């Protein structure tokens, strides 16, 4: 039965998607499946950190947001007026800040370990901060004053947006390296607090630094790696194809775009899943599981536990960054205020726990299944609530209260599913072998 569990679970998930298409619409089914594939990639990244290495990272949304930022920095065209107004000053200010930090680190390492070492490092950092503000702030003010209603930021490189997916992984990996060098020596509960705090810092920067990605004004109109519906609808060949399969061009174009995204996302997921499986079954994967199960014994065998933790922390964060770039590409906009802890931390952890911590296939199944529940529970709950209250009068206060409470069915269902899985299958639906 255990060998048939995975095929049966994926068949059940496929049945849910097909049922959504038949009972609601195929457009809805494809939308849910596309976001489910992105969620599965996020779950793979968290599973790599927790399921393989035992690292408790609750800063998932910070790495996802960095991936979303990469879509803007790569895909959007540069704003030439903003660059002319203060772009070089911003670059110079960032270079000064990086140089001051590097100088402080070098001074700390090379100066004698006396009381004056701390004074010298503090003086370097303060001088760097003053120089940074003197150069950076006028440049930021000039950039943000350039047509702020539609621009007010530097823009991106104007490259194909699909290049933002690996770049999002690199941005997240770089942030993970900085975080890991400072936080991975902490105990698991303190590591969770540190990663959550740093993720909130990342979100705060995206919300407040308008010159970077317009802040809470949002960046809209991101380019696509797939055709636009209007272009398909203006193509005579596509119109003939749509009529040939019995669909109107508008519906057919919407389905074609969603299927194109589905193909791209499925390829990325397949590649990452294959790499994760190869890593898990390699000597490196066995070493990581040994460190997870008993750090003291692994260290006694000569393994550098801290270095390996940093390595897997970077890899898992990079996967989350790729998923973040894919999600922003799918949405067509960057909305920093949408990166809420419930969606990008709690929900992804539920995916990993329900699917099966330590099992990559379980993370994929949990990602798609939990996302389907997250989307479909509210309309299903509303329908059930209307049925249950059909006997009450139209102006009944109890009926209005119950119908108004249906949006909370999502949180209730997630908690219920998590409790049931932990009670009857504590290692997840697809446990680690």
Legacy VTK file of the C-alpha trace (Angstrom):
# vtk DataFile Version 3.0
C-alpha trace
ASCII
DATASET POLYDATA
POINTS 433 float
0.000 0.000 0.000
2.870 2.400 0.802
4.269 2.113 -2.737
0.861 2.969 -4.213
0.247 5.914 -1.890
2.030 8.498 -4.050
0.283 7.584 -7.345
-3.084 7.499 -5.583
-2.497 10.906 -3.989
-1.470 12.520 -7.278
-4.411 10.866 -9.026
-6.704 12.341 -6.369
-5.172 15.792 -6.917
-5.651 15.426 -10.679
-9.279 14.477 -10.045
-9.752 17.648 -7.984
-8.342 19.804 -10.792
-10.464 18.074 -13.444
-13.536 18.365 -11.215
-12.878 22.088 -10.803
-12.707 22.454 -14.562
-15.937 20.542 -15.139
-17.982 22.095 -12.313
-16.646 25.661 -12.437
-14.545 26.454 -15.502
-11.348 25.263 -17.118
-9.947 28.756 -16.767
-10.383 28.535 -12.996
-8.868 25.052 -12.914
-5.784 26.168 -14.849
-5.400 29.265 -12.657
-5.469 27.113 -9.518
-3.052 24.586 -11.029
-0.565 27.259 -12.150
-0.397 28.794 -8.700
-0.318 25.299 -7.235
2.841 24.524 -9.207
4.468 27.715 -7.912
3.407 26.773 -4.382
4.945 23.342 -4.905
8.266 24.998 -5.789
8.095 27.087 -2.607
7.373 23.932 -0.629
10.391 22.253 -2.259
12.615 25.081 -1.026
11.284 24.892 2.529
11.491 21.090 2.480
15.141 21.338 1.462
15.834 23.465 4.530
13.603 21.777 7.090
12.981 18.270 5.799
16.583 17.614 4.767
18.589 19.818 7.136
16.239 20.606 10.018
16.529 24.405 9.656
13.468 26.273 10.923
13.096 29.179 8.481
9.936 31.276 8.847
11.217 34.085 6.652
9.945 32.501 3.448
8.078 35.605 2.318
11.271 37.686 2.347
12.951 35.420 -0.208
9.754 35.220 -2.263
9.604 39.029 -2.294
13.205 39.254 -3.502
12.237 36.980 -6.377
9.366 39.313 -7.190
11.757 42.265 -7.128
13.969 40.462 -9.657
11.056 40.373 -12.122
10.897 44.176 -11.975
14.664 44.722 -12.136
15.043 42.421 -15.131
11.808 42.729 -17.095
10.743 46.369 -16.835
12.324 48.927 -19.186
14.650 51.545 -17.656
13.197 54.967 -16.896
15.687 57.202 -18.699
14.483 60.430 -17.047
14.945 58.909 -13.587
18.439 57.688 -14.427
19.366 61.128 -15.709
17.935 62.798 -12.601
19.684 60.752 -9.929
20.458 57.216 -10.991
24.237 57.601 -10.791
24.007 59.205 -7.341
22.004 56.224 -6.099
24.567 53.798 -7.497
27.374 55.826 -5.906
25.562 55.843 -2.563
25.083 52.084 -2.656
28.763 51.644 -3.536
29.762 53.833 -0.579
27.569 51.793 1.774
29.029 48.508 0.524
32.559 49.892 0.769
32.005 51.095 4.348
30.690 47.697 5.421
33.607 45.913 3.723
36.105 48.310 5.317
34.544 47.715 8.724
34.794 43.946 8.330
38.423 44.138 7.184
39.314 46.458 10.041
37.698 44.134 12.569
39.677 41.179 11.265
43.068 42.863 10.906
43.325 45.281 13.808
44.619 44.012 17.163
41.931 42.802 19.548
41.938 45.876 21.783
39.316 48.366 22.867
40.421 50.667 20.052
39.394 48.121 17.440
35.714 48.640 18.194
36.176 52.410 18.161
37.904 52.264 14.785
35.200 50.058 13.242
32.464 52.299 14.635
34.207 55.372 13.196
34.439 53.722 9.766
30.769 52.797 9.790
29.604 56.214 10.990
31.707 57.985 8.363
30.341 55.612 5.714
26.777 56.272 6.869
27.213 60.040 6.660
28.789 59.818 3.209
26.069 57.402 2.072
23.282 59.739 3.170
24.955 62.791 1.646
25.196 61.096 -1.750
22.156 58.809 -1.734
19.322 60.947 -0.387
19.454 63.731 -3.019
19.551 61.096 -5.743
16.540 59.279 -4.288
14.563 62.520 -4.021
15.367 63.410 -7.635
14.376 59.968 -8.960
11.126 59.771 -7.008
10.129 63.236 -8.273
10.161 62.072 -11.916
6.507 61.628 -12.913
5.643 59.877 -9.614
2.104 58.929 -10.672
3.346 56.435 -13.254
7.101 56.150 -12.669
9.221 57.628 -9.884
11.683 54.743 -9.963
14.705 53.610 -11.952
12.991 50.754 -13.783
14.797 47.613 -14.870
17.020 46.310 -17.618
14.313 45.619 -20.197
15.437 42.006 -20.701
13.155 38.981 -21.265
11.289 38.493 -18.020
11.984 34.764 -17.940
15.600 35.652 -17.116
14.271 37.078 -13.855
13.521 33.585 -12.575
17.152 32.495 -12.114
18.078 36.062 -11.100
15.402 35.896 -8.397
17.070 32.751 -7.133
20.444 34.531 -7.084
19.047 37.531 -5.180
17.452 35.241 -2.595
20.648 33.193 -2.357
22.712 36.334 -1.727
20.347 37.468 1.012
20.403 33.952 2.489
24.209 34.024 2.601
24.165 37.289 4.574
21.445 36.003 6.907
23.076 32.610 7.309
26.476 34.032 8.204
24.890 35.882 11.117
21.949 33.723 12.203
22.710 30.048 11.543
24.654 29.731 14.771
21.442 30.379 16.706
19.229 27.733 18.245
16.223 26.718 16.147
13.686 28.961 17.914
15.985 31.974 17.762
16.737 31.206 14.119
13.004 31.318 13.403
12.688 34.723 15.098
15.728 36.068 13.235
14.552 34.906 9.807
11.062 36.289 10.401
12.487 39.655 11.443
14.809 39.848 8.448
11.949 38.940 6.111
9.929 41.815 7.555
12.900 44.122 6.907
12.970 43.040 3.252
9.241 43.731 2.906
9.620 47.106 4.631
12.374 48.098 2.188
10.206 47.155 -0.794
7.285 49.142 0.621
9.235 52.304 1.422
12.015 52.633 -1.163
10.012 54.017 -4.082
13.103 54.477 -6.256
13.626 50.713 -6.252
10.198 49.347 -7.226
7.681 52.166 -6.619
6.931 50.998 -3.054
3.235 50.678 -2.260
2.375 52.350 -5.575
3.099 48.945 -7.147
4.667 48.105 -10.493
2.100 47.112 -13.104
2.360 45.855 -16.655
5.248 43.447 -16.249
6.147 41.814 -19.589
5.165 38.216 -20.205
7.075 35.173 -21.366
3.900 34.007 -23.160
1.643 35.685 -25.778
-0.980 38.265 -24.861
-4.626 37.349 -25.278
-5.313 40.324 -27.536
-2.543 39.270 -29.910
-4.016 35.793 -30.177
-7.483 37.202 -30.737
-6.169 39.299 -33.637
-4.504 36.306 -35.277
-6.571 34.791 -38.056
-4.853 31.433 -37.637
-5.709 31.295 -33.945
-9.288 32.406 -34.612
-9.727 29.544 -37.089
-8.178 27.133 -34.580
-10.535 28.322 -31.825
-13.586 27.894 -34.052
-12.299 24.476 -35.068
-12.336 23.227 -31.463
-15.706 24.817 -30.744
-14.566 27.790 -28.619
-14.908 31.505 -29.071
-11.541 33.313 -29.577
-11.726 35.142 -26.225
-12.129 31.956 -24.182
-9.615 30.070 -26.308
-6.988 32.833 -25.941
-7.373 32.855 -22.154
-6.966 29.081 -21.990
-3.983 29.179 -24.369
-2.147 31.714 -22.200
-2.804 29.717 -19.030
-1.667 26.508 -20.740
1.523 28.268 -21.870
2.257 29.298 -18.288
1.432 25.761 -17.177
4.035 24.338 -19.558
6.745 26.730 -18.356
5.977 26.168 -14.678
5.843 22.394 -15.122
9.299 22.401 -16.759
10.808 24.469 -13.934
9.178 22.276 -11.290
10.359 19.096 -13.037
13.953 20.356 -13.215
14.005 21.456 -9.572
12.355 18.217 -8.442
14.888 16.139 -10.381
17.796 18.121 -8.915
16.319 17.787 -5.418
15.900 14.033 -5.820
19.459 13.652 -7.095
20.766 15.703 -4.166
18.690 13.734 -1.665
20.000 10.359 -2.865
23.626 11.520 -3.158
26.316 11.312 -0.464
25.639 15.006 0.182
21.979 14.259 0.911
22.862 11.417 3.267
25.327 13.688 5.055
22.662 16.405 5.445
20.185 13.937 6.922
22.873 12.692 9.303
23.492 16.276 10.440
19.749 16.802 10.831
19.321 13.693 12.971
22.382 14.186 15.195
24.609 17.219 14.796
26.999 16.121 17.531
27.658 12.738 15.952
28.076 14.297 12.498
30.558 16.852 13.857
32.467 14.049 15.570
32.819 12.381 12.161
34.536 15.514 10.814
31.564 17.216 9.132
31.457 21.024 9.190
27.903 21.406 10.428
27.736 25.210 10.191
29.085 25.286 6.636
26.641 22.606 5.497
23.744 24.424 7.158
24.719 27.601 5.333
24.913 25.684 2.069
21.455 24.157 2.305
19.962 27.395 3.638
21.196 29.213 0.533
19.899 26.493 -1.808
16.434 26.391 -0.244
16.153 30.172 -0.251
17.197 30.303 -3.907
14.355 27.927 -4.785
11.902 30.196 -2.948
13.313 33.176 -4.851
12.704 31.431 -8.166
9.111 30.750 -7.111
8.685 34.412 -6.144
9.859 35.602 -9.547
7.521 33.139 -11.271
4.564 34.268 -9.179
5.150 37.967 -9.915
5.471 37.134 -13.615
2.163 35.273 -13.494
0.432 38.157 -11.671
1.919 40.738 -14.044
2.579 43.144 -11.169
4.639 43.585 -8.007
2.510 44.374 -4.944
4.745 44.500 -1.826
1.752 44.741 0.523
0.524 41.335 -0.673
3.451 39.483 0.913
1.620 38.489 4.070
3.027 35.977 6.608
-0.144 33.858 6.488
0.177 33.214 2.761
3.928 32.838 2.375
4.975 31.343 5.685
2.200 29.512 7.488
0.612 28.232 4.292
3.900 26.953 2.836
4.719 25.222 6.107
1.297 23.554 6.045
2.098 22.333 2.521
5.361 20.751 3.683
3.886 19.190 6.816
0.791 17.832 5.072
2.736 16.521 2.087
5.481 14.905 4.108
8.568 16.593 5.517
11.759 15.172 4.020
10.002 13.828 0.909
10.292 15.983 -2.218
7.317 14.316 -3.875
5.345 14.944 -0.700
6.259 18.651 -0.804
4.996 18.878 -4.406
1.762 17.051 -3.585
1.226 19.141 -0.455
1.850 22.365 -2.378
-0.777 21.662 -5.031
-3.323 20.073 -2.665
-3.179 22.758 0.027
-3.346 25.535 -2.559
-6.433 23.929 -4.110
-8.023 23.840 -0.657
-7.021 27.453 0.012
-8.748 28.632 -3.179
-11.780 26.350 -3.295
-12.769 26.125 0.366
-14.378 29.566 0.369
-16.814 29.024 -2.562
-17.555 25.472 -1.393
-18.107 26.717 2.154
-20.383 29.504 0.903
-22.475 27.015 -1.053
-22.750 24.685 1.947
-23.614 27.580 4.240
-26.362 28.766 1.882
-27.742 25.234 1.826
-27.587 24.914 5.606
-29.338 28.267 6.153
-31.900 27.872 3.398
-34.600 27.268 5.992
-33.967 30.580 7.725
-35.726 33.745 6.683
-34.186 36.205 4.238
-33.674 38.843 6.954
-32.478 36.432 9.646
-29.558 37.809 11.688
-28.202 34.280 12.220
-28.287 33.583 8.482
-26.521 36.852 7.668
-23.886 36.157 10.316
-23.187 32.634 9.063
-23.003 33.712 5.419
-20.698 36.581 6.370
-18.365 34.176 8.152
-17.650 32.004 5.112
-14.338 33.774 4.259
-12.940 32.386 7.529
-13.548 28.857 6.281
-10.061 29.005 4.779
-8.290 29.396 8.108
-10.597 26.875 9.766
-9.964 24.317 7.031
-6.176 24.783 7.112
-6.147 24.256 10.869
-8.454 21.254 10.626
-6.404 19.631 7.854
-3.201 20.199 9.799
-4.679 18.668 12.955
-6.028 15.629 11.115
-2.746 14.967 9.338
-0.710 15.343 12.533
-3.117 13.008 14.354
-3.480 10.222 11.800
-0.351 10.612 9.641
2.165 12.646 11.663
4.894 12.187 9.048
2.675 13.537 6.271
0.650 12.002 3.473
3.862 10.855 1.737
6.325 10.157 4.571
10.065 10.234 4.150
11.422 6.779 3.428
LINES 1 434
433 0 1 2 3 4 5 6 7 8 9 10 11 12 13 14 15 16 17 18 19 20 21 22 23 24 25 26 27 28 29 30 31 32 33 34 35 36 37 38 39 40 41 42 43 44 45 46 47 48 49 50 51 52 53 54 55 56 57 58 59 60 61 62 63 64 65 66 67 68 69 70 71 72 73 74 75 76 77 78 79 80 81 82 83 84 85 86 87 88 89 90 91 92 93 94 95 96 97 98 99 100 101 102 103 104 105 106 107 108 109 110 111 112 113 114 115 116 117 118 119 120 121 122 123 124 125 126 127 128 129 130 131 132 133 134 135 136 137 138 139 140 141 142 143 144 145 146 147 148 149 150 151 152 153 154 155 156 157 158 159 160 161 162 163 164 165 166 167 168 169 170 171 172 173 174 175 176 177 178 179 180 181 182 183 184 185 186 187 188 189 190 191 192 193 194 195 196 197 198 199 200 201 202 203 204 205 206 207 208 209 210 211 212 213 214 215 216 217 218 219 220 221 222 223 224 225 226 227 228 229 230 231 232 233 234 235 236 237 238 239 240 241 242 243 244 245 246 247 248 249 250 251 252 253 254 255 256 257 258 259 260 261 262 263 264 265 266 267 268 269 270 271 272 273 274 275 276 277 278 279 280 281 282 283 284 285 286 287 288 289 290 291 292 293 294 295 296 297 298 299 300 301 302 303 304 305 306 307 308 309 310 311 312 313 314 315 316 317 318 319 320 321 322 323 324 325 326 327 328 329 330 331 332 333 334 335 336 337 338 339 340 341 342 343 344 345 346 347 348 349 350 351 352 353 354 355 356 357 358 359 360 361 362 363 364 365 366 367 368 369 370 371 372 373 374 375 376 377 378 379 380 381 382 383 384 385 386 387 388 389 390 391 392 393 394 395 396 397 398 399 400 401 402 403 404 405 406 407 408 409 410 411 412 413 414 415 416 417 418 419 420 421 422 423 424 425 426 427 428 429 430 431 432
